[in-house]
Amino acid sequence: MKWPSLIAICAALTLAGLDAATPAEAATSKKTAGGKQTAAKGKAQPAKKTPPQAEARDGDDLLLKSTAVVVQDQFSGEVLFEKNSDAVLPIASITKLMTAMVVLDAQQPLPELLTVGHEDVDTLKGTRSRLKVGAQLTREDMLLLALMASENRAASTLSRHYPGGSAAFIEAMNHKAAAIGLNDTRFADPTGLTAANVSSARDLTKMVAAAAHYPLIRELSTTTDRTVYANGRPISFHNTNSLVRSPASGWEIALQKTGYIREAGKCLVMQAWLSNRPVVIVLLDSWGRLTRVGDANRIKRWIENASTGSRPSASLARRTAG
């Protein structure tokens, strides 16, 4: 074979190989000196959002679908797992833990009757309530419904009956947040209906730990169900956390709060006993209806499996997803 023919054949093979490159290979990007990505050649392709099931797994195959997560050993303070722990996000009704602390700090009489007013009706999200305007409950029952059933009108009523009214109450919420070292946390209302109530998963471990020092918050937030009497009319309420309601769940939960608004996604915070140790779990912005419960159960199995024969230690500590 003559050399020119051989060269022509090689060139043809090379061009064929280039034509067969996958789209992903062709779109491979390079980082510029400023850290931004530019396409190697041709028009840049928009980045595709990674589906939840494709998120990074940690070494023990723990796959969590919540956007921000912290799991902390409360005895040692050791962070066992974290994911986007410093992201500042709306926290929805997780807010009500702070609402309860501010109410109890004021030491107002728990048996005092409070009245739901027109001001307590949700005009922001249009959520409904079985507490009608004019309904009267004790301050303790309002706390119960706010923590157990995430009752927005109950939380709003509590704030209005605070010394100085709702404005003073919100100021006290932010003052309390600063006092316990919540640097990423801001409150604009007592219910969490506004997306202006924000925090980070790391901050919320501190808030859960602070709330756990109040025996009444522990008791009321983990009550499974209760019938209250508003103006003599019985109304039954249930806990918003299915893990509390189900004896078969196998959880020993000392404190909990759920939350949801569209901007925040499904949220859940808990202090629970796992492998005979108190663990704080914070799950923010879960993408599915049952995801926060599924994530909590994955964390529970992970800790219990890792603790077989020994407590969670270096093999478990400071796992980071993403």
N, C-alpha and C positions, 0 to 999 in steps of 0.2 A: 504494500500500500504506500502511496506517495505521501510525503509529509504534509503538503497542503490539505489533502483529503482528511488526514488524521486530525489536523488542527480544526477543521470545519466541524467534524463529528463531535469533538470535545466541546466546542463552543455551543453547539446545539443542545447537548446534554445539560450544560450549565444553565442555559436559558430556561430549559424545561423545569429544572429544579427550582429556579426562582419563581416560575409561574405557579408551582405546586405549593408554595408557602401558605400556611394557614392564615386566615384573617387576623388571628390574635398575634401571630408573629409579625405580620406586616404592620400592625398597629402598635408594635412595641415602642414605648416612649422613652425619652431620655430626660434626665433632670438637668435644668439649667443651673448656672451659678447661683441664681436667686432662689432655687428650690422649687420653681414651678415646672410643670411637665409640659413638654411640647412633643408633637408627633415626629417620628423619625423622618417621615416624608409623607406628603399628601395631606389631606384635610384631617384635622384631629377629630377622633370619634368621641361622642359623649360617654362619660363613665356610666357603667351599668350598676344599679343598686344590687348589692349582694343580698340574696334572700336569707331570711333568718336561719334556715336549716344549713346554710353554707358558712355560718360564722365559725371562727377559729375555736378549736377545742383545746382544753388544757391537757396536761400529761395523763390525767386519770380519766380522760374521755368525758369530762363534765361540759355539757353543752347547754348554755343558758341563753334564752331568747329575749330577756329583758335588756333594755338599752344600757342601763347603769345598775351596777350591783356592788354591794360590799357584804362580806360575811366576816364577822369579827368574833373572836373568842373574848367574851367580856371579862373573864377572870384575868387573863394576861394582857389584854389589849391587842393581841396579835391579830393582824388582818390575814385571814385564811384564804380569801379570794377577793379580787376586785376587778371591776370592769368599768371603765369610764367613771371612776369614782369621784372625780372632781368636776364633772359636767354639771352645770347649773340648769335645772329643769323645773317646770311646774310640778307641784306635788299634790294638787287636788286635796282630797279630804284627809290626807296625812296631817294637814294643818290642824285638825281637831285635837291632836295630842297636845299641841301648844295651847289651844283654846282651853283645854281642861286644866292644864297646869296654871294658867293665869287665873282662872276662876277659883281654883283651890288656894292659890297664894293669897287671894284677897280675903279669905276666911269669912266669907259671908254665910249666913245661916243656910244649911242644906235643906231644911224642911220648908223654907219660905216659898210661897206660891208665886210663880212667874206667869205672865200672860203673853201669849203669842199675839203680835201686832201686825198691822198691814206692812210695816217696815221690814218684817221678817220674810215676806213673800219673795221668792226668787224671780226677779225681773231680768237677770242677766242670762241665765241658761233656760229659764222656764221649767225647772224641775218641779215635780209635784210633791205633795206632802199630805199625810193623813192627819197632821196637826192643823186643825182649822184656825183661822183668825179668831181670837177670843178664847181659845183653849187654855186651860190653866193646869200646870204641873209644878211639882216641887223642883227646886234647883237641882236636887240629886237626880230626879227622874229625867230632867232635861240633859244632864251630863250623861246619864245612862244611854239615852237615845242618840246623842251626838256620837258617842264612842262605839256603842254596840251596833246601832242601825244606821249610823252616818246621817242622822237627821239634820238637814240644813237649817230648818226653822228653829230647831232646838238650840243649835250653836249660835244662831243670830240672836235669839231671845236672851241667851246667857250674856252675850256681849252688851246688849242694850241695858241690862240690869246691873251692869258693872258701875262702880262709882265714877262719875264723869261721862258715862255713856259709851257708845261704840267707838268714838274717836279715841277716847282715853284707853279703851281696851286694846285697840290695834297698836297704839303706842307702847302699851305694856307688853304685848306680844314681841315686838321688836327689841324692846329693852331686855326681856328675858332671853331672847335668842343671843344677843350680844353677851349677856352675863354667863351663859354656858358655853361660849366659844364657837358659836355658829357663824362663821365668817362669810359663808355663801348664801345665807338665808335671809329672805325678806318676806314680810307679811303685809297684805293690803286688806284682808277681810278675815273673819273668824271661821268661815265655812270651807274655803278652798275652791269655791266656784269660780274665782277669778284666776287666770293664768299668771297674774302678777305675784302670786304666792309661790316663791321658788326656793330651791335648796339644792344641795348636792348629796349624793349617796353617802359620802364621807361625813358630811355634817349631820345627816339623819341618824347615823349610829350614835352620835352624842345626844341627839334629841330623844331617841328611844331610851337610852341609858338614863337620862334625866327623868323622863316620865315614869320609868320603872321604880323610881324612889317613892312614888305616890301609891300607897296600897289601894286607894279607891280607884285610881286609873287602871291598875292591874285587874282589879275585880270587875269593874264595869265593862272594860274593853273585851274581856273574855267570857262574859255572860252569854249563854247560847240563845236565850229568848226570854221575853218578859211581856206580860200584859199590864199596861198602865191604864189609869182611869183619868181621862180628861173631861172635866165637868160631869163626872159621873158616868161617862160612856167608856166601856172597855175597848182598848185598841191593842192588838197583839203585834209585837215587833220581833224580828229575828236578827241574829248576827250576820253581817255581810261577808264574813270569812267562813267559807265552807270547811276549812280545816278545824275551826273551833266547833262547828255544829256537828261534825261527824266523829263519833267515838272510834270508828274503825280507822281513822286516819293515822293513829299511832303517834300523834303529836302531843307534847306537853308544853303548851303555850302559856307563858306568864303574862304577856302583853302583846297587843296587836292593833293594827289599824289598816284598813283598806282605803283606796282612793281611786276616783276616776273622773276626769273630764276629757273632752276630745284632745285638748292640747297636751295633757299629761299622760294619756294612755292609762292602762291598768297599773296600779301601784300597790305595794304591800310592804309593810314593815312589821317585824316581830322580834320579841325576845322569847326564845324557846330553849328548853333543855335538850341537848343532844349529846349522847355519850356522857351523861352525868355532868355536863358543863353548860353554863348559860352562854348562848350564842345569839348575837344580834344579826338579823338578816334584813337587808334593804334591797328591794326590787323596784325599779322605776321604769316607766314607759314600756310595759309589756305589750306586745303587738296583737295578741289574741285573747279571746274571752277567758280561756283557761290557762293561759301561759304562765301567769304569776304563780298559780297553784302548782303547775307542773315544774316550774323552776325551783320552787320551795322544796318540793318532794325530791328533786334531783340533788339538791344541796344536802338534804337530810340523809339520803342514801350514801352520798359521797363521804360525808363526815363519819357516818357509822361504819362504813366499809373500811375507811382509812384508819379508824380507831380500833379495829379488831386486834386485840392483844396489846395495844398501846394507844395513848392519847394522840390526837392530831399533832403532828410535829413538823420537822423539816420537810418530810415528804408531802405535806399538805400546805405548808405555809406560803403565803404571798403568791399564790397562783394568779396570773394575770391573763385575761382573755383579750384577744384582738391584737 
